[in-house]
Amino acid sequence: MTASIDVAGEERDVKLRNLSPHGAMIEGEPLPGEGDKLLFIKQDIRVSGKVAWREGNRAGIAFDLLLPIDIVMRHVPQKRAKMQPKFARPGLSAQKLTPEEKRFAENYVWGDPLVRPFG
């Protein structure tokens, strides 16, 4: 998800990796240093905070105010339904064979010495 941070009047786009009522984890370049004040912006959310930690291109933001959980949940993607694999054994009866394919299959199974399926 995308978000923005405003640091001293300069707005920067970042990737939002985690969002909670207390803060957020963001990723991007360049990021402000630990302890720097900023404004976190995500659609209808505009909340001030400070950088609580920073490691490489990721940083944790501690919000100055606690966000209501209903606002946070609006910005958390819903889980998609997992696709359930269907395990089915393929069989010859599941598809119609041409007379030639049927003759080939019967000769292969019963081993007709007059028909050599592989050469």
Backbone torsions as a table, in degrees:
resi	resn	phi	psi	omega
1	MET	NA	150.2	179.7
2	THR	-101.3	152.4	176.3
3	ALA	-153.2	-179.0	177.2
4	SER	-137.2	156.1	170.4
5	ILE	-128.5	143.6	177.0
6	ASP	-112.9	114.2	-179.8
7	VAL	-117.1	111.7	179.2
8	ALA	52.7	43.8	176.5
9	GLY	84.0	-2.2	178.7
10	GLU	-106.6	117.0	-178.2
11	GLU	-90.8	135.5	-179.5
12	ARG	-130.4	139.1	174.9
13	ASP	-80.8	139.8	178.2
14	VAL	-138.2	165.2	172.3
15	LYS	-95.4	131.5	177.4
16	LEU	-90.0	117.5	-177.6
17	ARG	-99.1	-26.2	-176.5
18	ASN	-158.6	140.3	179.6
19	LEU	-138.0	132.7	177.3
20	SER	-141.8	171.6	177.5
21	PRO	-61.1	-24.8	-176.2
22	HIS	-91.3	-24.4	-175.8
23	GLY	178.1	-165.7	-177.0
24	ALA	-148.3	155.0	169.8
25	MET	-110.6	129.1	-177.7
26	ILE	-122.6	162.6	178.2
27	GLU	-137.3	137.9	178.6
28	GLY	168.8	-179.9	178.6
29	GLU	-141.6	136.0	-16.2
30	PRO	-81.2	152.0	178.0
31	LEU	-110.0	151.3	177.0
32	PRO	-68.3	164.7	-178.5
33	GLY	-82.7	166.9	179.2
34	GLU	-58.8	131.8	179.9
35	GLY	92.3	-12.8	180.0
36	ASP	-69.1	140.2	176.9
37	LYS	-81.7	148.4	178.9
38	LEU	-157.6	172.1	173.9
39	LEU	-117.0	122.4	178.3
40	PHE	-91.3	131.7	-176.4
41	ILE	-129.6	123.6	175.0
42	LYS	-145.1	101.5	-176.8
43	GLN	48.8	-109.3	-177.5
44	ASP	-86.6	-0.2	178.6
45	ILE	-93.8	126.4	173.0
46	ARG	-138.1	103.9	-175.5
47	VAL	-137.5	137.8	178.9
48	SER	-82.0	156.6	179.3
49	GLY	-171.4	-168.0	177.4
50	LYS	-141.5	158.4	178.9
51	VAL	-75.4	116.4	-178.8
52	ALA	-84.5	-33.6	178.3
53	TRP	-156.7	160.3	177.8
54	ARG	-149.9	131.8	176.6
55	GLU	-138.5	111.4	179.9
56	GLY	61.2	-123.0	-178.4
57	ASN	-97.8	15.7	177.0
58	ARG	-120.6	149.6	179.5
59	ALA	-148.8	151.5	175.2
60	GLY	-106.4	132.6	179.6
61	ILE	-109.0	128.8	173.9
62	ALA	-99.7	118.4	-179.3
63	PHE	-73.3	148.5	176.4
64	ASP	-74.0	-29.5	179.0
65	LEU	-121.0	148.7	176.6
66	LEU	-77.4	126.5	178.4
67	LEU	-81.7	139.8	175.0
68	PRO	-62.4	141.5	-175.8
69	ILE	-61.1	-33.6	-179.9
70	ASP	-65.7	-33.3	176.7
71	ILE	-70.4	-41.9	178.5
72	VAL	-61.6	-45.7	-175.8
73	MET	-65.2	-25.8	176.4
74	ARG	-64.3	-23.9	-176.0
75	HIS	-104.7	4.3	177.4
76	VAL	-100.0	121.8	-178.7
77	PRO	-62.9	143.8	177.4
78	GLN	-75.9	146.2	177.5
79	LYS	-67.0	139.4	175.8
80	ARG	-85.2	148.0	177.5
81	ALA	-65.6	133.7	179.2
82	LYS	-76.1	139.8	176.4
83	MET	-75.8	128.5	178.2
84	GLN	-90.4	124.1	179.2
85	PRO	-67.5	144.3	178.0
86	LYS	-106.8	115.7	179.9
87	PHE	-96.2	109.9	179.2
88	ALA	-137.0	134.2	179.4
89	ARG	-79.4	123.7	177.9
90	PRO	-68.7	143.9	-179.8
91	GLY	-140.6	161.9	179.4
92	LEU	-69.2	-28.1	-177.9
93	SER	-74.7	-12.4	-178.1
94	ALA	-77.4	-15.0	180.0
95	GLN	-135.6	152.6	179.4
96	LYS	-81.3	130.5	177.8
97	LEU	-98.8	146.7	172.7
98	THR	-71.8	159.4	177.8
99	PRO	-55.6	-36.9	179.3
100	GLU	-66.5	-43.7	178.6
101	GLU	-64.3	-39.5	179.5
102	LYS	-64.3	-44.3	178.4
103	ARG	-61.8	-42.4	179.1
104	PHE	-61.7	-45.9	-179.7
105	ALA	-63.5	-43.1	179.4
106	GLU	-64.2	-42.3	179.2
107	ASN	-66.4	-35.9	179.4
108	TYR	-66.1	-44.8	-177.9
109	VAL	-70.6	-46.9	-174.0
110	TRP	-88.2	-9.6	173.3
111	GLY	68.1	48.2	176.8
112	ASP	-60.0	118.2	-176.3
113	PRO	-67.6	-16.4	179.9
114	LEU	-82.9	-16.0	-179.1
115	VAL	-114.9	121.3	178.5
116	ARG	-107.1	100.8	-174.1
117	PRO	-66.0	-23.7	-176.2
118	PHE	-118.5	45.1	173.5
119	GLY	117.3	NA	NA
